């Protein structure tokens, strides 16, 4: 999951024109945590995954690499 999630999170953030700090503020977390997620150092918990999916209007399956859409 790490690689798919890290890449997809970074791609979604960049597509929206957000920096890590802006995304962190929108999700109620820290810029450092966003950085750790995007580099694969840390995996998000289920609640965080749900917030990310809702924010970007994508499925959890997409975020973790089970689907390509």
FENSULGI-V963208 format. One record per helix or strand of 3 or more residues. SS is the DSSP state (H for helix, E for strand). FROM is the first residue (numbers start at 1). TO is the last residue. If there is no record, write none. Layout:
ss=SS from=FROM to=TO
ss=SS from=FROM to=TO
This chain:
ss=H from=2 to=15
ss=H from=20 to=27
ss=H from=31 to=39
ss=H from=46 to=56
ss=H from=60 to=63
